[in-house]
């Protein structure tokens, strides 16, 4: 009985290191994906603006598209947006949702796709499958695997840190106090959350530090405790 043979698709280029994102503009012509830099780049709504700012002076001929959600309709919408223009390749920058939507769109358009992962908690980085929500629930769609994969460890760490941030919460509110006229009073507040925490104190509706509106007797700054 002849042995079974199975082909496993794999990206032609893989970069996993710090500052790998900066190599995207160089990777495209090196891998003959786009010598002109005319590519469609799909990003998520949360970190897309941050990533786009990275290429303020590179990939000036690229067009940026924001992916909202991980549904089949979102992927089809991306297809329609990209189809209006001519591109050499499609680049997806984001987590599993963004990459799955981008892989599906690239497959429908017959364009090579480059995956740039912003987190590692999924297998969509290089897999030949797009998992998308549809009217029946969720479906898996066969697509070509990304032709190149970039994992920027700095970007992954940055996104992970931002994702795990704890929002600020006031634990102890400032307490009302009574003092003699002309005396000092100290107000304090206790808050928790991912540092750094920024405090904003106001007196009669005016922010502390606005010396043109606050009485001269009021001395305060943005710290957890204030002496008035």
C-alpha positions in Angstrom: 0.0 0.0 0.0 1.6 3.3 -1.0 2.4 5.8 1.7 0.1 8.7 2.1 1.5 12.1 1.0 0.3 15.4 2.3 1.4 18.8 1.4 1.6 21.5 4.1 1.5 25.0 2.9 4.0 27.4 4.6 4.9 31.1 4.1 7.8 31.9 1.8 9.1 34.4 4.3 8.9 34.5 8.1 10.2 37.3 10.3 9.9 36.9 14.1 11.9 39.5 16.0 11.9 43.0 17.5 11.2 45.9 15.2 10.1 43.5 12.4 7.3 45.8 11.4 9.8 48.3 10.1 10.9 45.7 7.6 7.5 45.5 5.9 8.3 48.1 3.3 11.5 46.2 2.5 10.0 42.8 2.5 7.4 43.6 -0.2 9.9 44.2 -3.0 12.4 41.7 -1.8 9.8 38.9 -2.1 8.6 40.3 -5.4 5.2 41.0 -3.8 5.1 44.7 -4.7 7.9 46.6 -6.2 5.8 49.8 -6.3 4.5 49.6 -2.7 0.9 49.7 -4.1 -0.7 47.5 -1.5 -4.0 47.4 0.4 -3.4 47.3 4.2 -6.2 46.1 6.5 -6.0 47.0 10.2 -8.2 46.9 13.3 -10.0 49.9 14.6 -8.2 49.9 18.0 -4.5 49.9 17.0 -4.8 50.7 13.3 -4.0 54.4 13.7 -0.9 53.6 15.8 0.4 51.2 13.2 -0.5 53.6 10.3 1.6 56.3 12.0 4.6 54.0 11.9 4.5 54.1 8.1 4.0 57.9 7.9 7.0 58.1 5.6 7.0 54.6 4.1 4.5 52.8 1.9 3.1 56.2 0.9 1.3 54.5 -2.1 -0.5 52.1 0.2 -4.2 52.4 1.0 -5.5 51.7 4.5 -8.8 49.9 5.3 -10.3 49.4 8.8 -11.8 46.1 9.6 -14.8 46.3 11.9 -15.7 42.8 13.3 -15.1 39.3 12.1 -18.1 38.4 10.0 -18.4 37.1 6.5 -20.2 40.4 5.6 -17.2 42.4 6.9 -14.9 40.3 4.7 -17.1 40.8 1.7 -17.2 44.5 2.3 -13.4 44.6 2.4 -13.4 42.7 -0.9 -15.6 45.4 -2.5 -13.5 48.2 -1.1 -10.2 46.7 -2.4 -11.7 45.8 -5.7 -12.2 49.4 -6.6 -8.5 49.9 -7.1 -5.5 47.9 -8.4 -3.1 46.5 -5.8 -0.2 44.1 -5.9 -0.9 42.5 -2.6 -3.0 42.7 0.6 -1.5 43.1 4.0 -3.3 42.3 7.2 -2.1 43.8 10.5 -3.8 42.8 13.7 -5.1 39.9 15.7 -6.8 36.7 14.6 -10.0 38.5 13.5 -8.3 41.0 11.3 -6.1 38.4 9.7 -9.0 36.0 9.0 -11.0 38.7 7.3 -8.0 39.8 5.3 -7.1 36.2 4.2 -10.7 35.7 3.0 -10.6 39.0 1.1 -7.2 38.3 -0.5 -8.4 34.8 -1.6 -11.6 36.3 -3.2 -9.4 38.8 -5.1 -6.7 36.4 -6.0 -4.0 38.5 -4.4 -1.0 37.4 -2.2 -1.5 38.2 1.4 1.0 39.2 4.1 0.1 38.6 7.7 1.5 40.9 10.4 0.4 39.6 13.8 -0.1 41.9 16.8 -0.8 39.0 19.2 0.0 35.3 19.4 -3.1 34.0 20.9 -4.4 32.4 17.7 -3.4 30.2 14.8 -4.5 32.5 12.1 -1.0 33.9 11.5 -0.2 31.3 8.9 -3.1 28.9 8.6 -5.0 28.3 5.4 -8.4 28.9 7.1 -10.5 31.9 7.8 -13.0 31.6 10.7 -15.8 34.1 10.2 -19.2 34.6 11.8 -22.2 34.1 9.5 -25.9 33.9 9.7 -25.8 30.3 10.8 -23.2 30.9 13.6 -19.6 30.5 12.6 -17.9 28.9 9.6 -14.4 28.0 8.5 -13.5 28.9 5.0 -10.5 27.5 3.1 -8.1 30.1 1.9 -4.5 30.3 0.7 -2.1 30.6 3.6 -0.3 34.0 3.9 2.7 34.2 1.6 4.7 36.0 4.3 4.4 36.4 8.0 5.8 39.1 10.2 5.7 39.0 14.0 7.0 42.2 15.6 7.8 41.3 19.3 7.8 45.0 20.3 4.3 45.5 18.8 3.0 42.2 20.4 4.3 43.3 23.8 2.8 46.8 23.4 -0.6 45.5 22.4 -0.6 42.8 25.1 0.2 45.4 27.7 -2.6 47.7 26.5 -5.1 44.9 26.4 -4.3 43.9 30.0 -4.6 47.4 31.3 -6.9 47.8 34.3 -9.1 50.9 34.1 -8.7 53.5 36.9 -11.2 53.2 39.7 -11.5 55.5 42.7 -11.4 53.5 45.9 -11.7 56.3 48.4 -13.3 59.6 47.6 -12.1 62.9 49.1 -13.9 63.6 52.4 -15.6 66.9 53.4 -13.9 68.7 56.2 -14.5 71.8 58.4 -11.6 74.1 59.4 -11.3 77.6 60.7 -11.2 80.5 58.2 -7.7 80.9 56.9 -6.6 77.4 57.9 -5.3 74.6 55.6 -7.2 71.5 54.7 -5.9 68.4 53.0 -8.0 66.4 50.6 -6.9 62.9 49.5 -8.1 60.3 47.0 -7.1 56.7 46.6 -7.4 55.1 43.2 -6.4 51.8 41.6 -5.6 50.8 38.1 -2.7 50.3 35.7 -0.2 53.0 36.2 0.5 55.8 35.5 -2.6 57.3 37.0 -3.3 61.0 36.3 -5.2 63.1 38.8 -7.2 66.2 38.0 -8.4 68.4 40.8 -10.9 71.2 40.5 -11.9 74.1 42.7 -15.3 75.7 42.0 -15.3 74.2 38.6 -11.8 75.4 37.7 -8.9 73.0 37.2 -6.1 73.3 39.6 -3.2 75.1 38.0 -5.4 77.7 36.4 -3.9 80.5 38.4 -5.8 83.2 36.4 -9.2 81.9 37.8 -8.3 80.4 41.2 -8.0 82.5 44.3 -4.4 83.1 45.4 -5.1 81.2 48.6 -5.7 78.0 46.7 -2.5 76.1 46.0 -2.8 72.7 44.3 -1.4 70.5 41.6 -2.3 67.1 40.0 -1.2 64.7 42.8 -3.2 62.2 44.9 -3.3 64.7 47.9 -4.0 68.4 47.9 -3.5 71.1 50.5 -5.7 74.1 50.3 
